[in-house]
Amino acid sequence: MKEVPCLFTMKLKKVAMLLLTLCLLAVSFSYKSVTLADTRWNPNMTKEARNVLKYLYTISGKNILAGQHYYSVEPNANWAQEISGKAPAVWGNDFSWDEVASYRQGVVDKAIEMWNSGSLVTLSFHQNKPNDPPETGWSSVQGWYTEEEMQQLVTPGTELYNQWLVKVDAIAGYLKQLQDAGVPVLWRPYHENNASWFWWGGRADLFKKLWANMYDRYTNHFKLNNLIWVWSAANPNDWSLPMEPFYPGDDKVDILGMDIYDPYKQSFYDGLLKLANGKPIVISECGNLPDIDFLKQNQPKWAYFLEWGNLLMQNNTEEQITAVYSNPYTITKETLKVPAVNMKGNP
C-alpha cells in the first residue's frame, strides 16, 4: 500500500518536468528572432537601448506604436494628444540645419523629459552641406555635391571630410548628453538616401561610405552606445531609386524604415520586410496616417509609424486621428511598457 502514493508522486514529477520543458521550448521559440539578432547588434549597446530594441522585436506582428514628429523650433507641441486624448508612444524631433542650431539643446532637454515620462525617442538630422555657411539653411540641406566632391567628403584626411567631422562631432555632444541621462535614441540620420533631393542621397556606394563613417565615429570613437541605428529609405516612386543598393549592411543597422508619402502599397512593405532579414521594420515618416485595421490584416510587421509634423492636421481629419489612436492594435504612450526599462509606468 505504501508504494502507491510513491508511484503516483513519481508520475506527477514526470508530468511536471514535461510541462516545464514544453514551457521553456515555447519561450525559446518566441524569442528566437531576438536571440539571433543579438549577434548583429553593437555588443556594447546600453541596457536601455537593448531593451527598447528587444521590445520592438517582440511587438512586431502584434501591435504598432503610434509616433509623432515635432519640429525643433516647437518641441513642446502636443497635437496628437490634444486631438485624440492619447499621446504618441514615439516622440520624434530633429537636430536640423545650422541656421536653427540654437534650438538643439532644447531638443535634447525635451527628449530627456519625454523619455522620463514614458515615451520612446527618435531623432533625425537634416544636415547642412558641411562646407556651407550656417545661413544657407534649408537650401543647403537640399544642395548637391559633384561625384568628386562627395568622394572627398567620405575620404578621411581631406578638407571636406574634416569639415564634415566638425559638424557630426557637434551633434555627438548632444547625443552624449542623452546617453549620460540614460536615454536610448532611435537614431535616424541621412534618411531618404535612395533619392537625390538631399546632398547625401542618390549615389549608393558614396552614401554607404558616409553612413559607415558616421557609424564608426559615433560607435567606436565617441562610444555612443545608446544609439539604435535606423536606416530609412524613400518609398518607391518616380523620383527614388531602388533601395537595396543603399542598405549599409546588417552590422551597421538595427532597424529598417521607409518614409511613405504615397499609398501604403503592399509592395513597399514586402520589399522592406525582405531586405530587413528579420530586423524590425518601421514607417519612419508618413504624411497620411495609416489605416490600422489594414496594417493589422495585411502589413502586421510594422513596429511603429511616425507622422511628420503638422501634416498630422493638414492630411488627416480629427476623426481619423482619433480612430488611429483609439484602435486596440495601436500602442500609445499610455499603454507603452518596455520590460526592464526605468520609464514611467514600467517595472
PERAVEN-V273186 format. One record per residue. RES is the residue in one letter. PHI is phi in degrees with one decimal (none if undefined). OMEGA is omega as a letter, one per 30 degrees, with the letter a starting at -180 (none if undefined). NEAR is the number of other C-alpha atoms within 12 Angstrom. Layout:
BEGIN
res->[RES;RES]
phi->[PHI;PHI]
omega->[OMEGA;OMEGA]
near->[NEAR;NEAR]
END
This chain:
BEGIN
res->[M;K;E;V;P;C;L;F;T;M;K;L;K;K;V;A;M;L;L;L;T;L;C;L;L;A;V;S;F;S;Y;K;S;V;T;L;A;D;T;R;W;N;P;N;M;T;K;E;A;R;N;V;L;K;Y;L;Y;T;I;S;G;K;N;I;L;A;G;Q;H;Y;Y;S;V;E;P;N;A;N;W;A;Q;E;I;S;G;K;A;P;A;V;W;G;N;D;F;S;W;D;E;V;A;S;Y;R;Q;G;V;V;D;K;A;I;E;M;W;N;S;G;S;L;V;T;L;S;F;H;Q;N;K;P;N;D;P;P;E;T;G;W;S;S;V;Q;G;W;Y;T;E;E;E;M;Q;Q;L;V;T;P;G;T;E;L;Y;N;Q;W;L;V;K;V;D;A;I;A;G;Y;L;K;Q;L;Q;D;A;G;V;P;V;L;W;R;P;Y;H;E;N;N;A;S;W;F;W;W;G;G;R;A;D;L;F;K;K;L;W;A;N;M;Y;D;R;Y;T;N;H;F;K;L;N;N;L;I;W;V;W;S;A;A;N;P;N;D;W;S;L;P;M;E;P;F;Y;P;G;D;D;K;V;D;I;L;G;M;D;I;Y;D;P;Y;K;Q;S;F;Y;D;G;L;L;K;L;A;N;G;K;P;I;V;I;S;E;C;G;N;L;P;D;I;D;F;L;K;Q;N;Q;P;K;W;A;Y;F;L;E;W;G;N;L;L;M;Q;N;N;T;E;E;Q;I;T;A;V;Y;S;N;P;Y;T;I;T;K;E;T;L;K;V;P;A;V;N;M;K;G;N;P]
phi->[none;-72.5;-75.7;-63.0;-63.1;-65.3;-64.0;-61.5;-63.8;-62.5;-64.3;-61.5;-63.3;-63.3;-62.8;-62.8;-64.5;-63.2;-63.1;-62.1;-61.5;-63.2;-63.2;-63.8;-63.6;-62.6;-63.3;-58.9;-68.9;-67.3;-107.0;-55.9;-63.8;-66.5;-61.6;-63.8;-70.9;-54.0;-68.6;-102.7;-95.0;-57.4;-64.2;-100.1;-53.8;-63.9;-57.9;-63.6;-64.7;-61.7;-70.2;-64.0;-64.5;-60.6;-60.9;-65.7;-62.3;-73.8;-85.2;-58.5;93.4;-116.9;-152.4;-134.1;-84.4;-81.0;-132.8;-142.8;-88.7;-120.3;-87.1;-62.1;-79.5;-143.7;-68.1;-89.4;-60.8;-146.0;-60.6;-60.5;-69.6;-62.1;-86.7;-96.5;85.2;-128.8;-96.0;-66.0;-76.9;-115.6;-101.8;-118.1;-155.5;-147.1;-78.7;60.7;-90.4;-62.9;-59.7;-116.1;-62.0;-64.8;-88.9;-64.5;-63.7;-64.3;-63.6;-62.3;-60.5;-69.5;-61.7;-62.8;-61.3;-67.4;-62.1;-66.3;-93.4;113.9;-105.7;-81.9;-121.7;-124.5;-130.8;-121.9;-150.8;-82.5;-82.0;-60.3;-58.3;-57.4;-98.9;-90.8;-69.1;-56.5;-69.0;-68.9;57.4;-60.8;-61.9;-72.8;-58.3;-96.0;-78.1;-149.4;-116.8;-68.9;-57.5;-66.0;-63.1;-65.3;-62.7;-65.2;-62.3;-95.0;-104.8;-54.4;100.1;-79.9;-62.6;-64.8;-62.0;-65.5;-67.1;-61.9;-60.5;-59.0;-68.9;-73.4;-67.4;-63.0;-68.4;-58.0;-62.0;-70.0;-65.4;-65.5;-57.9;-67.4;-62.7;-62.8;-87.1;78.7;-99.9;-77.3;-124.3;-76.7;-91.7;-127.8;-83.8;49.5;-77.5;51.7;-70.8;-86.7;-130.1;-111.5;-87.2;-118.3;-61.3;-86.5;-101.7;87.9;-130.4;-60.7;-64.9;-68.1;-62.0;-64.1;-67.1;-60.7;-60.9;-62.2;-64.2;-66.7;-58.6;-65.4;-62.6;-78.3;-83.2;-96.5;-84.7;-89.7;56.6;-84.0;-88.5;-89.8;-91.0;-105.4;-82.0;-111.2;-96.3;-132.1;-100.9;-76.9;-63.9;-57.5;-161.4;-68.5;-108.6;-110.7;-100.8;-53.7;-77.1;-55.8;-66.1;-92.7;-72.7;-72.3;118.3;-60.8;-80.3;-124.8;-138.4;-101.9;-136.9;-107.9;-128.1;-136.9;-88.1;-111.9;-120.8;-129.2;-56.2;-79.5;-69.3;-62.3;-65.9;-60.0;-62.2;-62.1;-65.5;-69.4;-61.1;-66.2;-64.8;-66.0;53.3;97.2;-78.9;-63.8;-121.0;-139.6;-87.7;-76.5;-153.9;-154.7;-96.6;-104.1;-60.2;-74.6;-79.3;-63.6;-64.6;-63.9;-62.9;-58.1;-80.3;-116.3;-136.4;-76.2;-85.1;-59.1;-87.7;-155.5;-121.4;-128.4;-70.9;-91.9;49.4;-77.2;-63.8;-53.4;-86.9;-71.7;-104.9;-134.1;-78.6;-62.2;-65.9;-65.3;-61.3;-63.7;-63.4;-64.7;-74.7;-95.8;-65.5;-59.1;-76.0;-86.8;-97.8;-106.3;-58.4;-66.4;-113.1;-74.8;-140.9;-95.2;-57.8;62.9;-121.4;-82.0;-117.6;-59.0;86.0;-111.3;-62.2]
omega->[a;a;a;l;l;l;l;l;l;l;l;l;l;l;a;l;l;l;l;l;l;l;l;l;l;l;a;a;a;a;a;a;a;a;l;a;a;a;a;l;l;a;a;l;a;a;a;l;a;a;l;a;l;l;l;l;a;a;a;a;a;a;l;l;l;l;a;l;l;a;a;a;l;a;a;l;a;a;a;a;l;a;a;a;l;a;l;l;a;l;a;l;a;l;l;a;a;a;a;a;a;l;a;l;l;l;l;a;l;l;l;l;a;l;a;l;l;l;l;a;l;a;l;a;l;a;l;l;a;a;l;l;a;a;l;l;a;a;l;l;l;l;a;l;l;l;a;l;a;l;l;a;a;a;a;l;l;l;a;l;a;l;l;a;l;a;a;l;l;l;l;l;l;l;l;l;l;l;l;l;l;a;l;a;l;a;a;l;l;a;l;a;l;l;a;a;l;a;a;a;l;a;a;a;l;l;a;l;l;l;a;l;l;a;l;a;a;a;a;a;a;l;l;a;l;a;l;a;a;l;a;l;l;l;a;l;a;a;a;l;l;a;a;a;a;a;a;l;a;a;a;a;l;a;l;a;l;l;a;l;l;l;a;a;l;a;l;a;a;a;a;l;l;a;a;l;l;l;l;l;a;l;a;l;l;l;l;l;l;l;a;l;l;l;a;a;a;a;a;a;l;a;l;l;l;l;a;l;a;l;l;a;a;a;a;l;l;l;l;l;a;l;l;a;a;a;a;a;a;l;l;a;a;a;l;l;l;a;l;l;a;l;l;l;l;l;none]
near->[7;8;9;10;11;12;13;14;14;14;14;14;14;14;14;14;14;14;14;14;14;14;14;15;14;13;16;15;15;18;21;18;25;29;21;18;28;24;17;26;30;30;22;20;31;28;25;33;39;35;29;42;42;34;30;41;35;31;32;34;26;24;33;44;48;50;47;47;39;36;33;34;23;21;30;23;25;26;31;41;27;17;24;25;21;28;35;46;38;45;49;44;45;44;41;33;34;32;24;26;27;16;24;33;27;24;39;38;24;35;41;32;24;34;39;25;26;31;41;51;48;48;46;39;39;38;39;36;38;36;29;26;19;22;17;20;22;24;22;27;32;25;24;25;30;16;19;15;21;33;25;24;32;31;22;21;14;17;19;24;27;20;24;31;29;21;31;35;25;25;36;31;22;33;42;28;27;37;30;20;24;28;45;41;47;46;42;40;40;46;41;44;43;38;32;26;26;30;36;43;40;32;32;29;24;31;37;31;29;35;36;30;27;38;36;23;25;33;30;18;17;24;24;37;36;38;45;47;46;41;48;43;47;38;38;29;21;12;17;26;23;25;37;27;21;35;40;35;27;25;25;33;39;43;46;47;45;45;40;34;27;22;20;29;22;20;17;31;32;21;23;38;29;18;30;32;22;27;40;44;43;47;46;47;44;36;28;31;42;40;28;35;21;20;31;23;16;20;32;32;36;44;43;51;44;46;41;35;32;22;24;34;25;17;21;25;18;22;18;23;36;30;25;40;38;29;26;19;29;40;34;35;36;27;27;35;28;34;23;18;29;25;28;22;19;21;12]
END
